[in-house]
Amino acid sequence: MTSTIDRIAHSNRWRSRSLVEKNVLAFGLLAVALIFPPWPTAAAVLVVASVAAVGLAGVPPRVWGLAVAAPMGFVLTGAATLLVTVGADGVGIAPNGLGEAAALTLRAAAATAAMLLLAITTPATDLVAGTARLRVPAEIVELALLIYRFLFVLSDTLATMQAAQEARLGHVGWRRRIRSSGLIAATLLPRALDRAQRMEAGLAARGWSGGALKVLGPRRPVSAKGLAGVVSMLSVLVLVGVATR
């Protein structure tokens, strides 16, 4: 999924839009989802983010759906704890547990969609260049970029190990699949760290020894029309949130 998001971030229709516009939209949606009641404000934020990603930026609906659904397992696990209560009488159903769990899930889904909208329409290099222009310390910028690159190291290592196991029929039957998954989990981190050390050696061979990692990227001018549209949309969502408080 990481490689798919990165590929779409470089090829979507919003690739040429200003980073300022996309940041204002994404963080504005995030703020609205967190400040105002989850219904109907968070639901509206989720719809706006989905329409912007699929309808305007041209993100494939399947990819967007999978990207939003991926973190929801953690959200649902946390929301499930609100459904029950533990007291002197034992375990029971919380009086307002269903409503609180639904509100938490909806708010988390909206906040996730807002941040994914920025991630799936903006390459990591643009984000890094933007943080550098904001005078964020170079060490933090470099660390974020190296962690992002390390995700691809992990992904490539995992894909190689899975292909090798499939070639040896390691995924035939559920017993072999469980055993193979355990072997992958046990050996993935050491191999990934080894590849990361090789990447570090390659950076050192190119003359990088703790200095700034220069990222080339054009600075796109802010569109007054686009920024006005973003602000107008956020204003409408704020009015909806204020009216439903």
Buried (B, 14 or more C-beta within 10 A) or exposed (E): EEEEBBEBBEEBEBBEBBBBBBBBBBBBBBBBBBEBBBBBBBBBBBEBBBEBBBEBBBBEEEBBEEBBEEBBEEBEEEBEEBEEBEEEEEEEEBEEBEEBBBBBBBBBBBBBBBBBBBBBBBBBBBBBBBBBEEEEEBEEBBEBBBEBBBBBBBBEBBEEBBEEBEEEEBBEEEEBEEBBBEEBEEEBEEBBBEBBEEBEEEBEEEEBEEEEBEBEBEEBEBBEEBBEEBBEBBEEBBEBBEEEE
